[in-house]
Amino acid sequence: MSQAAGTDHGRGTARAGSAAPAHPAVPRAPRGGRLRRGVRFAWTIATLVVVQAIVCGVAVSPVIALWAPLLAWAARSPVAGIAAVSFAAIPSYALFAITLMFASAVATRATGWRTRPDAKLRLADLDWPLLDWVRYMVATHIVRLFAGTLFRGTPIWSAYLRLNGARVGRRVYVNSLAVSDHNLLEFGDDVVIGGDVHLSGHTVEGGYVKTGRVCLRNHVTIGLGSVIGIGATIGPDVQIGALSLVPKHVTLDTRGVYVGVPARRLADRSEPREGDPGAADPN
Ligand SMILES: CC(C)(COP(=O)(O)OP(=O)(O)OC[C@H]1O[C@@H](n2cnc3c(N)ncnc32)[C@H](O)[C@@H]1OP(=O)(O)O)[C@@H](O)C(=O)NCCC(=O)NCCS
């Protein structure tokens, strides 16, 4: 997919051809009858509620087991009980969050809720691949809400991403909660994703959910607040600057630093830059 990097005063980018199929000029009616779509939607909500109730039940079980004797003790000896409850509050929340990550990932594996790769799904159709994606996103979002704030940027969060479908190498730190469609993500070794980076395997355009894999090879750092498009392949040995945009279906495989919107390669630091001591006099 890689295309030769065009250079622009020492900076370059690589853009793969991404001819998007044209949308029909006249929007067509949703596929399937209204009743069928209603039944599919209702089934989706029902299964979501049931599965998430089971997942949450599993996640709170160890906390209940811990707190039942603690509260009984607090009733007998209020001062010691309050001290014990104070010390147990945050560790027991962490215990809930870790169990939630594990139970949710096991549930999405067992149910097969996933984002289909390289798909173009019309929102109005409410077809099963779209509804599977919705359920995967909801399950991921619940974990993000209750566990992500505590564990993002730690090896525990990387372990959750792996368990929830991502291919994650060693020493990978993901400090952003806007990373989704885990089963379409592949991170090599020594990857760092900064805070507020938006990186996912889907985008919504013109009423369609479009999906694609995102691959960060070894030694890739994504700067704070950057947006990485679907189908992007980055690295190895690439740094993306803060607040940059890597458009969809782009390959940046020449090692170096890329910045801006869209991201372009900074001049190689081994090359003398204008103003550097020893740089060629332009005159
Ligand atoms: C991209 C980055 C690594 C470049 O650092 P550097 O190699 O020391 O480069 P400099 O600061 O000397 O900047 C070089 C040029 O790039 C520009 N530049 C640097 N960062 C930029 C960015 N994020 N967007 C646009 N331009 C940028 C500078 O303005 C400068 O332009 P000039 O040559 O026209 O003056 C750094 O600026 C950056 O964005 N780091 C983000 C780190 C991060 O978020 N890590 C995530 C974990 S916390």
The ligand as an SDF file (V2000), in Angstrom:
LIG
                    3D

 48 50  0  0  0  0  0  0  0  0999 V2000
    7.2170   16.2790   16.7390 C   0  0  0  0  0  0  0  0  0  0  0  0
    8.2280   16.4720   17.8560 C   0  0  0  0  0  0  0  0  0  0  0  0
    8.7100   15.1230   18.3540 C   0  0  0  0  0  0  0  0  0  0  0  0
    9.3720   17.2520   17.2310 C   0  0  0  0  0  0  0  0  0  0  0  0
   10.3550   17.4970   18.1950 O   0  0  0  0  0  0  0  0  0  0  0  0
   11.8160   17.9560   17.6680 P   0  0  0  0  0  0  0  0  0  0  0  0
   12.3740   16.8470   16.8190 O   0  0  0  0  0  0  0  0  0  0  0  0
   12.5950   18.3590   18.8560 O   0  0  0  0  0  0  0  0  0  0  0  0
   11.5070   19.1430   16.6810 O   0  0  0  0  0  0  0  0  0  0  0  0
   11.4780   20.7140   16.9700 P   0  0  0  0  0  0  0  0  0  0  0  0
   10.7740   21.0060   18.2470 O   0  0  0  0  0  0  0  0  0  0  0  0
   12.8680   21.2130   16.7690 O   0  0  0  0  0  0  0  0  0  0  0  0
   10.5420   21.2340   15.7600 O   0  0  0  0  0  0  0  0  0  0  0  0
   10.9520   21.0940   14.4130 C   0  0  0  0  0  0  0  0  0  0  0  0
    9.9380   21.7730   13.5180 C   0  0  0  0  0  0  0  0  0  0  0  0
    8.7150   21.0620   13.5700 O   0  0  0  0  0  0  0  0  0  0  0  0
    7.6480   21.9060   14.0200 C   0  0  0  0  0  0  0  0  0  0  0  0
    6.8130   21.0890   14.8970 N   0  0  0  0  0  0  0  0  0  0  0  0
    7.2090   20.4300   15.9880 C   0  0  0  0  0  0  0  0  0  0  0  0
    6.1720   19.7580   16.5010 N   0  0  0  0  0  0  0  0  0  0  0  0
    5.1220   19.9940   15.7110 C   0  0  0  0  0  0  0  0  0  0  0  0
    3.7760   19.5730   15.7290 C   0  0  0  0  0  0  0  0  0  0  0  0
    3.3290   18.7520   16.6590 N   0  0  0  0  0  0  0  0  0  0  0  0
    2.9770   19.9920   14.7420 N   0  0  0  0  0  0  0  0  0  0  0  0
    3.4190   20.8120   13.7690 C   0  0  0  0  0  0  0  0  0  0  0  0
    4.6970   21.2500   13.6980 N   0  0  0  0  0  0  0  0  0  0  0  0
    5.5280   20.8420   14.6700 C   0  0  0  0  0  0  0  0  0  0  0  0
    8.3450   23.0260   14.7610 C   0  0  0  0  0  0  0  0  0  0  0  0
    7.5680   24.1850   14.7790 O   0  0  0  0  0  0  0  0  0  0  0  0
    9.5950   23.1840   13.9520 C   0  0  0  0  0  0  0  0  0  0  0  0
    9.2800   23.8910   12.7590 O   0  0  0  0  0  0  0  0  0  0  0  0
   10.3910   24.8030   11.9980 P   0  0  0  0  0  0  0  0  0  0  0  0
   11.5040   23.8620   11.6090 O   0  0  0  0  0  0  0  0  0  0  0  0
    9.6480   25.3680   10.8280 O   0  0  0  0  0  0  0  0  0  0  0  0
   10.8090   25.8060   13.0140 O   0  0  0  0  0  0  0  0  0  0  0  0
    7.6130   17.2340   19.0640 C   0  0  0  0  0  0  0  0  0  0  0  0
    7.4030   18.6050   18.7370 O   0  0  0  0  0  0  0  0  0  0  0  0
    6.2670   16.6840   19.4790 C   0  0  0  0  0  0  0  0  0  0  0  0
    5.2150   17.0170   18.9340 O   0  0  0  0  0  0  0  0  0  0  0  0
    6.2910   15.7940   20.4830 N   0  0  0  0  0  0  0  0  0  0  0  0
    5.0690   15.1690   20.9480 C   0  0  0  0  0  0  0  0  0  0  0  0
    5.4590   14.2060   22.0440 C   0  0  0  0  0  0  0  0  0  0  0  0
    4.2510   13.4870   22.5490 C   0  0  0  0  0  0  0  0  0  0  0  0
    3.1320   13.9490   22.4630 O   0  0  0  0  0  0  0  0  0  0  0  0
    4.4820   12.2720   23.0450 N   0  0  0  0  0  0  0  0  0  0  0  0
    3.3930   11.4180   23.5000 C   0  0  0  0  0  0  0  0  0  0  0  0
    3.6540   10.8660   24.8440 C   0  0  0  0  0  0  0  0  0  0  0  0
    3.5860   12.1520   26.0890 S   0  0  0  0  0  0  0  0  0  0  0  0
  1  2  1  0
  2  3  1  0
  2  4  1  0
  2 36  1  0
  4  5  1  0
  5  6  1  0
  6  7  2  0
  6  8  1  0
  6  9  1  0
  9 10  1  0
 10 11  2  0
 10 12  1  0
 10 13  1  0
 13 14  1  0
 14 15  1  0
 15 16  1  0
 15 30  1  0
 16 17  1  0
 17 18  1  0
 17 28  1  0
 18 19  1  0
 18 27  1  0
 19 20  2  0
 20 21  1  0
 21 22  1  0
 21 27  2  0
 22 23  1  0
 22 24  2  0
 24 25  1  0
 25 26  2  0
 26 27  1  0
 28 29  1  0
 28 30  1  0
 30 31  1  0
 31 32  1  0
 32 33  2  0
 32 34  1  0
 32 35  1  0
 36 37  1  0
 36 38  1  0
 38 39  2  0
 38 40  1  0
 40 41  1  0
 41 42  1  0
 42 43  1  0
 43 44  2  0
 43 45  1  0
 45 46  1  0
 46 47  1  0
 47 48  1  0
M  END
$$$$
